[in-house]
């Protein structure tokens, strides 16, 4: 099938002249709004765009022989068109639509690596050897996108590593193992938005005129100036937000549906992906202990604890068969120790042995 010309889009949906007046109004309004959508998503030449808008003008312009009722209906169609177009353009241009798509694309460009990587708007990657990245200083060495639209960068942190970045507005983000942060080359004048997959601790630079949005797959966090921790790993069945200072609003993202909620300092929100429920509860210090290389266990089950350790140490832990019964653990683990040393504090050494070969750690019964 050949490429559809711009003016054809509207011609296909013109109302039948014999159609009742009310139906003709609705049909025309829908056709125009659909046309706007097609124009937004298509790549038309300047000539095609001019022809399309000429056709719209020609279609909605009241003729001399048009009856008063039909002329009134055409005016109503124009109003519907303007409202529909405004709503459509508003919704497609909210920051999360673009940045979320870019985050997914950039993730595909980040190679499997044991190093922290940076990818710029032109999809060029480089390894970051410093654990601290000050973006204003770092970007001077980078090629900034020459596109008219704002370009987006990403920083990918592999398992076993952590990184800290200071964004161009002064916001500080500590990224935990297995995390990717996507952010614009420069924040706009109205708001600031970043996208996180994984876990990050944020200290947001205050700017009353530009709210800050942190987006994840299922949740959008709106803040002005505060500190909080977000855990949003793709392979976890939950997303959690712990607020330390300030106030934040939680809103759904994507296909999720929950009411807008406000968090107060010292509280934690936990959204279960499978159950589609948002739970607000008193915060536990364990959610941010990773920033101090500790893992606090507050009735944490074995599966969750081992998954956190695997990410932190970039390792694979194999349990004995039959598998150890699911238990809950409380206490504190010192993550400055080696992984076998940490596991020896968890499992009774009189009953189990812990051996590491490369990235694999084997826990076996004696």
C-alpha positions in Angstrom: 0.0 0.0 0.0 1.4 3.4 -1.0 2.0 6.2 1.4 -1.3 8.0 2.3 -1.3 11.7 1.4 -2.1 14.2 4.1 -5.4 15.4 2.4 -6.6 11.8 2.0 -6.9 11.4 5.8 -9.7 13.9 6.0 -11.3 13.0 2.7 -11.8 9.4 3.8 -13.8 10.5 6.8 -16.0 13.3 5.4 -19.6 13.0 6.4 -22.2 11.9 3.9 -24.1 14.8 2.5 -27.4 12.9 3.1 -26.5 12.2 6.7 -28.8 13.8 9.4 -27.5 17.1 10.7 -26.6 15.9 14.2 -24.8 12.8 13.0 -23.0 15.0 10.4 -21.7 17.3 13.3 -20.4 14.3 15.3 -18.9 12.6 12.3 -17.1 15.8 11.2 -15.8 16.5 14.7 -14.5 13.0 15.1 -12.9 13.1 11.7 -11.1 16.3 12.5 -9.8 15.1 15.8 -8.6 11.8 14.2 -6.9 13.9 11.6 -5.0 15.8 14.2 -3.9 12.6 15.8 -2.7 11.3 12.4 -0.8 14.5 11.8 0.9 14.2 15.2 2.1 10.6 14.5 2.9 10.9 10.8 5.9 12.4 9.1 4.4 14.7 6.5 6.3 17.1 4.2 5.6 20.9 4.4 3.6 20.7 1.2 1.5 17.8 2.6 0.9 19.7 5.9 -0.2 22.8 4.0 -2.6 20.7 1.9 -4.0 19.0 4.9 -4.8 22.2 6.8 -6.2 23.8 3.6 -8.5 20.8 3.4 -9.6 21.2 7.0 -10.3 24.9 6.4 -12.2 24.1 3.2 -14.3 21.4 5.0 -15.3 23.4 8.1 -15.9 26.8 6.3 -19.6 27.6 6.3 -20.9 28.0 2.7 -23.4 30.7 1.6 -26.0 28.1 0.8 -25.6 26.3 4.1 -28.7 26.2 6.2 -28.6 28.1 9.6 -28.8 24.8 11.6 -26.0 23.2 9.6 -23.9 26.4 9.9 -24.4 26.3 13.7 -23.5 22.6 13.7 -20.3 23.4 11.8 -19.4 26.0 14.4 -20.0 23.4 17.1 -17.8 21.0 15.2 -15.0 23.6 15.1 -15.3 24.1 18.9 -15.2 20.3 19.4 -12.1 20.1 17.2 -10.3 22.8 19.2 -11.1 21.2 22.5 -10.2 17.7 21.2 -7.0 18.9 19.7 -6.0 20.8 22.8 -6.7 17.8 25.0 -4.8 15.4 22.7 -1.8 17.6 22.4 -1.7 18.2 26.2 -1.8 14.5 26.9 0.8 13.5 24.4 3.2 16.2 25.6 3.3 15.4 29.3 6.9 14.7 30.3 6.4 11.0 31.3 5.4 9.9 27.7 8.6 10.9 26.1 11.1 10.1 28.9 9.6 6.7 29.6 10.0 5.7 26.0 13.5 7.0 25.9 14.4 5.1 29.1 13.2 1.8 27.5 15.3 2.5 24.3 18.4 3.5 26.2 18.2 0.4 28.3 18.6 -1.6 25.1 21.7 0.3 24.2 23.4 -0.2 27.5 25.6 -3.3 27.1 26.0 -6.1 29.7 28.9 -4.7 31.6 30.5 -4.8 35.1 31.0 -1.0 34.8 28.8 2.0 35.4 27.9 3.4 31.9 26.6 6.7 30.6 24.6 7.0 27.4 23.9 10.4 25.8 21.1 11.6 23.5 23.0 10.4 20.4 23.2 6.9 21.8 26.9 7.0 22.4 28.1 5.2 25.5 31.1 5.5 27.7 32.3 3.8 30.9 32.3 5.9 34.1 35.2 5.1 36.4 34.2 7.7 39.1 31.5 6.8 41.6 30.5 10.5 41.7 29.3 12.2 38.5 28.6 16.0 38.6 26.6 16.4 35.4 27.4 20.1 34.8 31.2 19.3 34.8 30.8 15.9 33.1 28.6 17.2 30.2 31.4 19.6 29.1 33.3 16.6 27.9 30.3 15.2 26.1 28.7 15.9 22.7 25.4 17.5 23.4 22.6 16.6 21.1 22.0 19.0 18.3 18.4 18.0 17.8 15.8 20.7 18.3 14.0 18.6 20.9 15.4 18.1 24.4 17.8 15.1 24.4 17.8 12.5 27.2 20.8 10.8 28.9 20.9 7.6 31.0 23.3 6.2 33.6 23.2 2.4 34.1 24.6 0.9 37.3 25.3 -2.9 37.1 24.8 -5.3 39.9 27.7 -5.1 42.4 28.1 -1.3 41.9 26.7 1.9 43.2 26.9 5.5 41.9 26.0 9.0 42.7 25.0 11.8 40.3 24.4 15.5 40.8 22.0 16.6 38.2 22.2 20.0 36.5 19.7 21.6 38.9 21.7 20.4 42.0 19.5 17.4 42.8 21.6 14.5 44.2 20.7 10.9 43.4 22.4 7.8 44.9 21.8 4.8 42.6 21.8 1.3 43.9 23.0 -1.8 42.1 21.0 -2.8 39.0 19.5 0.7 38.4 19.1 3.0 35.4 18.3 6.7 35.7 17.1 8.6 32.6 17.1 12.4 32.7 17.1 15.3 30.2 20.2 17.2 29.1 18.6 20.3 30.6 15.4 20.7 32.6 12.8 22.9 31.1 11.3 26.1 32.7 8.1 24.5 33.9 9.1 21.2 35.6 11.8 18.7 36.1 11.3 15.0 35.3 13.5 11.9 35.5 12.7 8.2 35.1 14.1 5.4 37.4 14.2 1.7 37.0 15.9 0.1 40.1 16.5 1.9 43.3 17.6 5.5 44.1 17.8 7.8 47.1 16.9 11.4 46.1 17.7 14.7 47.6 15.7 17.1 45.5 17.0 20.7 45.0 14.3 23.1 46.0 12.7 25.1 43.2 9.2 26.3 44.0 8.5 27.3 40.4 9.5 23.9 38.9 8.0 20.8 40.6 10.2 17.6 40.3 8.7 14.3 39.0 10.3 10.9 39.5 8.7 8.4 37.3 8.8 4.6 37.5 6.8 1.9 35.6 3.8 2.1 37.9 4.1 5.3 39.9 4.8 9.0 39.5 6.1 11.0 42.4 5.7 14.8 42.6 7.9 16.8 44.9 9.2 20.4 45.3 12.2 19.8 47.7 12.6 16.8 49.8 14.5 13.5 50.4 13.1 10.0 49.7 14.0 6.5 48.6 12.4 4.8 45.6 12.7 1.1 44.9 11.3 0.2 41.5 13.0 -2.9 40.1 11.3 -4.5 37.1 11.7 -8.0 38.5 10.3 -7.1 42.0 6.5 -7.6 42.6 6.4 -4.2 44.4 7.4 -0.6 44.2 8.2 1.2 47.5 8.7 4.9 48.4 10.0 6.0 51.7 9.8 9.7 52.6 12.4 11.2 55.0 11.8 14.9 54.7 9.3 17.2 53.0 6.1 16.1 51.3 5.4 14.2 48.1 2.3 13.2 46.1 2.0 9.7 44.6 0.1 9.3 41.3 -0.4 6.3 39.1 1.6 5.8 35.9 0.9 3.6 32.9 -2.0 1.3 33.3 -2.1 1.4 37.1 -5.1 2.8 39.0 -5.0 4.1 42.5 -6.0 7.4 44.0 -3.6 10.3 44.4 -2.0 10.0 47.9 0.1 12.3 50.0 3.0 11.0 52.0 4.3 12.5 55.3 7.8 12.2 56.6 8.5 8.9 58.3 6.0 6.9 56.2 6.4 4.4 53.4 4.1 3.6 50.4 4.3 0.1 49.0 2.4 -0.8 45.8 1.9 -4.5 45.0 2.0 -5.1 41.3 0.2 -8.4 41.3 -2.5 -7.3 43.9 -2.7 -3.7 42.4 -2.9 -2.2 45.9 -1.2 0.7 47.5 -0.3 0.4 51.2 0.8 3.3 53.4 2.7 2.3 56.6 5.3 3.6 59.1 8.7 3.7 57.4 11.5 1.3 58.2 15.1 2.5 58.2 16.0 -0.6 56.2 14.8 1.0 53.0 17.8 3.4 52.9 20.4 1.4 54.8 22.0 0.4 51.5 23.4 4.0 51.2 25.5 3.2 54.2 26.5 -0.3 53.0 24.2 -2.0 55.5 21.1 -4.1 55.1 18.6 -3.9 57.9 16.3 -6.8 58.2 12.9 -6.1 59.6 11.0 -9.4 59.4 12.3 -9.7 55.8 11.7 -13.1 54.1 14.5 -15.2 52.8 13.7 -14.7 49.1 13.7 -10.9 49.3 16.9 -10.8 51.4 18.8 -13.0 49.0 17.6 -11.0 46.0 19.0 -7.8 47.6 22.3 -9.5 48.4 22.6 -10.8 44.8 22.1 -7.3 43.4 24.5 -5.7 45.9 27.3 -8.2 45.2 26.5 -9.1 41.6 26.3 -12.7 42.5 24.1 -15.8 42.3 23.2 -17.6 45.5 22.2 -21.3 45.3 20.3 -22.8 48.2 20.5 -26.5 49.2 18.0 -29.0 48.0 15.4 -29.5 49.4 15.3 -25.7 49.7 15.4 -24.0 53.1 12.0 -23.2 54.4 10.9 -19.6 54.0 11.8 -17.7 57.2 11.8 -14.1 58.2 14.9 -12.3 59.4 15.5 -9.3 61.6 18.7 -7.5 62.4 21.6 -5.8 60.5 24.1 -7.1 57.9 27.4 -5.4 57.3 27.8 -5.1 53.5 31.4 -4.1 53.8 32.1 -7.8 54.4 32.4 -10.3 51.6 29.3 -12.1 50.6 30.3 -15.5 52.1 31.0 -13.7 55.4 27.6 -12.0 55.3 25.9 -15.3 54.6 27.7 -17.0 57.4 26.0 -14.5 59.7 22.6 -15.6 58.3 23.0 -19.4 58.2 24.0 -21.5 61.1 27.6 -22.5 60.3 27.2 -25.7 62.4 24.6 -26.9 59.8 25.6 -25.2 56.6 28.7 -24.4 54.5 29.1 -21.4 52.3 31.5 -21.6 49.3 32.0 -19.1 46.5 33.2 -20.0 43.0 33.4 -17.0 40.7 30.0 -15.2 40.9 28.2 -18.3 42.3 27.8 -18.8 46.0 26.7 -22.3 47.2 25.0 -22.8 50.5 25.0 -26.6 51.4 24.0 -28.7 54.3 26.8 -30.4 56.1 
